[in-house]
Amino acid sequence: MSERRLPIDERAVASPWLLAAILLLAFLLRAAGIVWGQSLNPDGGQGDALEAVEVATDCLRGEGRWHLGQPRFRPGSKLPGPAWTLVCAGALRVGGSPEAIAWILVAANVGAIGLTWSLARRTVGDRAAIWATLLLAVSPLAVQNSVVIYNPALAPLLGGALALALWEVTGTERSRAIAAVPVLCALLLQIHMSVVFLLPAVVALVWLGARRLHGGWAAVGFLGGILVTGPYLLGDAREGWANTRAMFGAATAERSFEPLAALISPARFLLSHWAPRSLYTDAELLELQRQTLGGPLGYGLLVGTSAVVALAAVVGAAWLVGRALRAGGGPRAIYARAPGPFFLALLIVLSLVTGVLLEVDFRPRYCLVILPALFALAGAGLEHLRSRGGLLGGLPALAGLVILGNVWFVPAQYRFQGRQIDAGPRFLGSFRNLERVDRALRAAAGEGARIELLDDGFQPPAGWNWRWYVDVPLLRRYVRWREWQRPPTPETAPVRRLALFGDGRGQPLGNGLSWEWTR
C-alpha cells in the first residue's frame, strides 16, 4: 500500500502489540455478548435471525435454490443476498448451531477493527488510529451489532476493506487495488441491499483522486463483480425475479423523509447509550442501571462524558476538513490539500446524503459499512483538538474514562441481559432459550413423536402487552426448524399438539409461559 506523507509527530507511536491488546479487548467484550447475552437482538430482530437460519437450512438440505434468492423475507425489506446465506449455511454446517454464526460475526467485526487501525494510520496518523480503534472496540452499539445474527453485521469488515482499496487507488498511479473495488461493492450488495447508498461516494472518490487507473485490473475487477452477482441474477430470473421485485417493493410505499435520522445515526455509535425499549420496561432499565453503574446518576455520567468526547471528535474533524475548505480552490485542490481527512469525510457524508435520498426509513445499522471511516475520522478529530493544548489537553482523560466505563458496562449489561433471558418475567427468544423450551416440550411429547405447537390462543399475563411478548411466535418456527434437522419421522408417528399460554394454565415453561396438550 502506498503512503502519503504525514507529519512526523503522527508516526511511530502505535505498535503491533498495542493493536493486539485492543483486538483482544474487542473480542472479549463481544464474546460476552454471546456467552452471557446469548446474541439476543435487543431491537426485536430475532425473527430475522431465525429466518436466516431457516433459509440456510433449506440450502443445506438441498431444498433451496443455490442462487439463494430469499423472497420469504417480509415485503419491502432490503433482502439479504447469497453471500449472507452462504455464511450462515457454512457456520451451521461446521458449528451445528445458530450461535456458530454469531462467532463468525464476532471474528469479522474484530477484523474490521484491525482494518480501521490500518485505514486510520494511512489517512490520519498513528495517534488517531489508537483513538479510533479503542473507541470502536468498546462502543456499546458497535459491540451489539457485532454479536446479533443479521446480515449488516458483516458490513464493517467489507466496508473497511473497500475504504482501504479506495485509498490505495486514489493515491497510486495505475494501482492494482482497483480490481478489489467492484468485487467488494458486489459482495456488499449480496450482504445487504441498503449499501447502494455507498456507491456514489465510491465513484466520487475515484474521480477526486485524479490518479490514472489501471485499465487491465479495472476490467478484472468488473468481471469479478459480475461473477459475484451473476449466480443471483440467473437464479432469481428462474424464479420470476421474486427476490428482486421484493427488494424494490418499498419504492411505492409512502416515504418518511427524515434527514435527521441519517445525521444522528452515526453519532449513536460514538455514544455510550444503551436503552433498548423493545427489550426492557422502564423499571427494568432502572434496575439495569443500578446493577451496572450504581443507578441513573452513574449511567448519566457515562453517557454525558461520552457525549462530550463524541462532540469533541465531531468538532475536531469538522475543523480539519473546514481548514482545507477555507483555503479555497476546486474539489480536487481541496482533496489534495488534506487528502486523509477529506477522503474519510467525503466517504461518510456523501454516503449519508445518498442514504437520506434513497431510504424510506434510515436505520443505525445502515451506518455499519462506514464505521471504519467514521471512527478513523473521529480519532483524527480528537487528536487534532488534543494537540492544541490548554483545556483541550484533557480530552484524553475524558476519552479514557469513557473507554474504562464501557469496559465495565458492556459485559455487565450482558450479564443482566442473560439473567433476564434465563429467569426474567417474560420470554425472550435467544436461540439458547428457544432450544431450552424445545427440549422441554420434546421430553414431554416422548421419543419419536412429532410436535405441533399452537400459539394462536396465547395471551400475555395480566398487566403486560404484546410488545413484551414479541418473541413468543418464534417458538413455533423454532420447533419446526428443529424437526427439519432431525431424521424424518414416519408418517405413522404420533403428532402431539401443544397450546401455549401466558396466564399460568397448564405446565410451566419459565419466563411466564405455560403449556398443555390439546387436540
Salt bridges, closest charged atoms under 4 A:
GLU3 OE1 - ARG11 NH2 3.00
ASP48 OD1 - ARG74 NH1 2.84
GLU51 OE2 - ARG72 NE 3.94
GLU51 OE1 - ARG477 NH2 3.39
GLU54 OE1 - ARG477 NH2 3.17
GLU54 OE2 - ARG480 NH2 3.36
ASP58 OD2 - ARG72 NH2 3.37
GLU63 OE2 - ARG61 NH2 2.87
GLU99 OE2 - ARG432 NH2 2.87
ASP126 OD1 - ARG121 NE 2.50
GLU173 OE1 - ARG212 NE 3.90
GLU239 OE2 - ARG65 NE 3.30
ASP282 OD1 - ARG277 NH1 2.28
GLU284 OE2 - ARG426 NH1 2.87
GLU287 OE2 - ARG290 NH2 2.53
GLU359 OE1 - LYS78 NZ 3.87
ASP361 OD2 - ARG363 NE 2.84
GLU383 OE2 - ARG386 NH2 2.52
GLU435 OE2 - ARG439 NE 2.88
GLU435 OE1 - ARG482 NE 3.02
ASP438 OD1 - ARG442 NE 2.91
ASP438 OD2 - ARG482 NE 3.85
ASP438 OD2 - ARG486 NH2 3.72
GLU452 OE1 - ARG497 NE 3.08
ASP455 OD1 - ARG476 NH2 3.14
GLU483 OE2 - ARG442 NH1 3.09
ASP503 OD2 - ARG505 NE 3.06
